[in-house]
Structure formats: C-alpha cells, structure tokens
C-alpha cells in the first residue's frame, strides 16, 4: 500500500472525540486479525509536541501545538499514522479543500518480503490487510468519509 495523505472533515467533533474514534477503529482493526502481536500489544495514539520535522530540507517546519502518532511496529510490517491540524498556529493551511480540519498521513509498508507462511501466521492474505481493516473501521465510525488528498509514489517527498 502506498503512502497516503487524507483530509478529515471533523465537523462538530471535538479533538478528544476524534482521538477516541481513532482508538476505537485501531482496536477493531487489531481484533479483526489473528496476529497476537497486534491484538495484545496494540499501542495507542501518542500526543507529540515537537519539534516537528521538515518535509524537505528547504521547507519551513510546521508550527503545531501538537500532533498524534501511531506506529504498530509489527514484525516486518508496520502501520504508521500521523494526525495533524490542517491549520498551523501561524494560520498556514496545508490543504485548502473546504471543511478539512485535520490531516491524516498513513504509511503502511513492509521491511522484508513476506512469505505465505508469515502471512498465514499473521492471519491475513496480503500484508496491506491490517491498514485496510483500520481504514474500513474508521470509515464506519467517522462522521464523514476521509478525503484522499495525495497518494505518494516511491521516493517522493512528503508534502
């Protein structure tokens, strides 16, 4: 699965409510797999206060109070999610689409070739299934469907 950038239209949801929905979607996705490493050791979203990195060496660093990170850290496969406000403290907007209040960056990759035996052990047919389970659960729980803003190609710098 490529790296993806989504926009979230949170409407009247508070930040706390949004984080709870993410936690619920991550828990449901973890329960949908038979991989005990995911179900027993699922980490929570972590609030991160910076410093925040630049997308490219010449880019200005983002100006946020905080963002949220999630990293499943699975054996050879991982799901990394970053939630960040669409508008920075200085008023700069990352994505101009109407109604988008938060951004969600997803990186699902695998560090090595996964044999059918490893996939069977994880309880999935394809490595991408855990990330797809999470997106499916988030879509069911979230008040509006996440908007795909950018699909990164291999080697492309993050926006």
C-alpha positions in Angstrom: 0.0 0.0 0.0 1.5 3.4 -0.9 1.9 6.2 1.5 -1.3 8.3 1.6 -2.5 11.7 2.8 -6.1 12.1 3.8 -8.2 15.1 4.9 -10.6 14.7 7.7 -13.8 16.7 8.0 -14.5 16.5 11.7 -17.5 18.9 11.7 -18.7 19.3 15.3 -16.4 16.6 16.8 -14.0 17.8 19.5 -10.4 16.8 19.2 -10.9 14.4 22.2 -13.9 12.7 20.4 -11.9 12.4 17.2 -9.0 10.7 19.1 -11.4 8.3 20.7 -12.9 7.3 17.3 -9.3 6.6 16.1 -8.6 4.5 19.1 -11.8 2.6 18.6 -11.0 2.0 14.9 -7.5 0.8 15.7 -8.8 -1.6 18.4 -11.4 -3.0 16.0 -8.8 -3.5 13.3 -6.5 -5.2 15.8 -9.3 -7.6 16.8 -10.0 -8.4 13.2 -6.6 -10.1 12.8 -5.5 -13.3 14.5 -1.9 -11.9 14.9 -1.5 -11.9 18.7 1.3 -9.4 18.4 -1.2 -6.8 17.2 -4.2 -7.8 19.4 -2.2 -8.0 22.6 0.4 -5.2 22.1 -1.6 -2.6 20.2 -0.2 0.8 21.1 -2.3 3.9 21.4 -2.1 7.2 19.5 0.7 9.3 21.2 0.5 13.0 21.5 3.7 14.6 20.3 4.6 18.3 20.9 7.6 18.6 18.6 10.0 19.7 17.4 8.4 18.8 14.0 10.5 17.8 11.0 10.5 19.4 7.6 9.1 17.5 4.6 12.2 18.6 2.5 15.4 20.3 3.6 14.3 23.7 2.2 10.7 23.6 3.6 9.7 25.6 6.7 9.0 23.3 9.7 5.3 23.1 10.6 4.0 25.1 13.5 1.7 22.9 15.6 0.8 22.8 19.3 0.8 19.0 18.9 0.2 16.1 16.6 -0.7 12.4 17.1 1.4 9.5 16.0 0.6 5.8 15.9 3.1 3.1 15.0 2.1 -0.6 15.2 5.7 -1.8 14.9 4.7 -5.2 13.6 7.2 -7.9 12.8 8.4 -6.8 9.4 5.2 -4.9 8.7 4.1 -1.7 10.2 1.3 0.8 10.1 2.3 4.4 10.8 -0.4 7.1 11.2 0.1 10.7 11.9 -2.8 13.1 12.7 -2.1 16.8 12.4 -4.2 20.0 12.3 -4.8 21.3 8.8 -4.2 24.8 10.0 -1.0 25.7 11.8 -0.7 28.1 14.7 0.6 30.7 12.3 -2.5 30.4 10.1 -0.8 28.5 7.3 -3.2 25.9 5.8 -1.7 22.6 4.4 -4.6 21.5 2.2 -7.1 24.2 1.0 -10.1 21.9 0.4 -13.2 23.2 2.2 -14.1 21.6 5.6 -10.8 19.8 6.2 -9.8 20.4 9.8 -7.3 17.6 10.3 -4.9 15.7 8.1 -4.0 12.1 8.3 -0.8 10.6 6.9 -0.7 6.8 6.5 2.4 4.8 5.7 1.9 1.0 5.6 5.0 -0.8 4.4 6.9 -4.0 5.0 10.6 -4.2 5.6 11.1 -7.6 4.0 9.4 -10.0 1.6 6.7 -11.8 3.5 6.2 -15.5 2.7 2.8 -17.1 2.6 3.8 -18.8 5.9 4.4 -15.4 7.6 1.1 -14.1 6.2 -0.8 -17.2 7.4 0.8 -16.7 10.8 -0.5 -13.1 10.8 -3.9 -14.2 9.8 -4.0 -12.2 6.5 -3.8 -12.9 2.8 -2.0 -9.7 1.9 0.3 -7.5 4.1 -1.9 -4.5 3.5 -5.0 -6.0 5.2 -4.3 -4.5 8.6 -4.2 -1.0 7.2 -7.2 -1.7 5.1 -9.1 -3.0 8.2 -8.2 0.2 10.0 -9.5 2.4 7.1 -12.7 0.4 6.8 -13.3 0.7 10.6 -12.5 4.4 10.6 -14.9 5.0 7.7 -17.7 3.2 9.6 -17.1 5.2 12.8 -16.2 8.6 11.5 -19.0 11.1 10.7 -17.7 11.8 7.2 -15.6 9.8 4.8 -11.9 10.7 4.8 -10.9 12.6 1.6 -7.9 11.2 -0.2 -5.7 14.2 -0.9 -2.4 12.6 -2.1 -1.0 9.2 -3.0 2.8 9.3 -2.8 4.9 7.5 -5.3 8.0 5.6 -4.3 10.8 8.0 -3.3 8.5 11.1 -3.4 9.0 13.6 -0.5 6.1 14.2 1.7 4.1 17.4 1.1 
